[in-house]
Amino acid sequence: MKRNNDRKEYNVAIAGATGAVGIKMIDVLEKRDFPVKNLKLLASASSIGKKIAYRGKEIFVEKLTKDSFKEVDIALFSAGASVSREFIPSAVSSGCIAIDNSSAYRNDENVPLVIPEINPEDVRLHKGIISNPNCTTAIMLTVLNSVYRYSRIRKIVVASYQSVSGAGQKGISELEEQIESISSGNEIKISKFPHQIAYNVIPHIDVFTENGYTKEEMKMLYETRKILHDEKISVSATCVRVPVKSVHSMAVTFITEKNITVKKVLELLSDSEGVTLMNDPSKNAYPMPVTTEGKYNCFAGRIRKDIAFKNAVSMWISGDQLLKGAALNAVQIAELLVKNKILKRDHG
Ligand SMILES: NC(=O)c1ccc[n+]([C@@H]2O[C@H](COP(=O)([O-])OP(=O)(O)OC[C@H]3O[C@@H](n4cnc5c(N)ncnc54)[C@H](OP(=O)(O)O)[C@@H]3O)[C@@H](O)[C@H]2O)c1
């Protein structure tokens, strides 16, 4: 690709570079030609010395420490909430902006929670940290955004079908190893998920809270409210793990303030940034993980007037949660920082 040699470039670090999301971050930075000057790949001590390809070169993985962020402009964190809590303060004190994929800071009122297609202006409110939303919330809201702008959505009832890579590399290995054990007649091992995931579905993601919903389900309510700046919207979610490698899907019913026709929903979605409509029942065309994996856009189909509720529409959504639910959204936030000249390097 031909590159503008005069463009400003930035030092980027990825904490969690060897993980399911981290690997995608490296790929997305390269594919979107993000203006990277130096890329630093950080992980735990067990990954020291591993090499990962970026722009035709191999980069050695280094151990994440509190001193890792000198001269770094943007730190993409994807190593879990406890690692974010331990290391992000040092990254921020070093003068860089941290974009965090974990849940550590999402509910902090001083930390913006951003989906660039929805609330890009919120990046300006940062105090050193910007959070990336929970993967299921990011995919659902990217699709529903244009409908919400047309007529406020008041209630959402959603059941998710979340893939094993949502639980990281170990989630993928557990599904593959269980399938292998079952086909070879060996005993299956269960460690990452609460039950066998091969040939099963598990209606349980994250820990249960006092109201009977899980934390993953409550994230869909709290994060939807924060991103849309709308405390009146309600979300009732049931989050389910399914034996799919990548891509989260969901069955969504939403109730709008004013009546909305299916024709209007189709018109809005066909013109929505980051959304692809795949809605032709006559051709059995609807989104599925096998066709959505690796795609940047989120997909919507099975769009119909809901027959149980007034002013309601039901649909099916699929999105690659390692991309729009994580790596892509994080890189899009970094692109907003560059576009709006928010980074320290832009002022010195
Ligand atoms: N997977 C998804 O779909 C998804 C979507 C949205 C958000 N997220 C969030 O993104 C984060 C990472 O998820 P993932 O799925 O990529 O997990 P993963 O595959 O398990 O990868 C975890 C990464 O964190 C690194 N790490 C773990 N402990 C560390 C430590 N003490 N110091 C430095 N690095 C450490 C690991 O390095 P080693 O390889 O050296 O162990 C690895 O690079 C989590 O917070 C998750 O909630 C994930």
The ligand as an ORCA input file, in Angstrom:
! r2SCAN-3c Opt
* xyz 0 1
  N     -12.706    -12.419     23.415
  C     -13.633    -11.502     23.155
  O     -14.503    -11.687     22.294
  C     -13.634    -10.194     23.902
  C     -14.512     -9.199     23.484
  C     -14.524     -7.982     24.153
  C     -13.681     -7.789     25.219
  N     -12.831     -8.788     25.603
  C     -11.939     -8.521     26.738
  O     -10.615     -8.454     26.235
  C      -9.706     -8.958     27.205
  C      -8.851    -10.076     26.591
  O      -9.692    -11.079     26.110
  P      -9.172    -12.256     25.180
  O     -10.404    -12.946     24.754
  O      -8.217    -11.770     24.148
  O      -8.391    -13.198     26.253
  P      -7.207    -14.246     26.029
  O      -7.282    -14.882     24.711
  O      -7.265    -15.110     27.234
  O      -5.883    -13.341     26.067
  C      -5.450    -12.707     27.246
  C      -4.222    -11.890     26.965
  O      -3.848    -11.210     28.160
  C      -2.500    -11.527     28.467
  N      -2.313    -11.557     29.925
  C      -2.954    -12.299     30.816
  N      -2.485    -12.054     32.072
  C      -1.514    -11.139     31.924
  C      -0.638    -10.476     32.832
  N      -0.677    -10.700     34.149
  N       0.248     -9.594     32.322
  C       0.301     -9.352     31.001
  N      -0.495     -9.935     30.087
  C      -1.391    -10.825     30.561
  C      -2.274    -12.887     27.858
  O      -0.879    -13.107     27.693
  P      -0.252    -14.580     27.656
  O      -0.575    -15.142     26.316
  O       1.192    -14.332     27.854
  O      -0.877    -15.355     28.766
  C      -3.016    -12.711     26.539
  O      -2.245    -11.959     25.642
  C     -10.559     -9.388     28.396
  O     -10.630     -8.316     29.297
  C     -11.914     -9.622     27.781
  O     -12.972     -9.466     28.704
  C     -12.779     -9.975     24.969
*
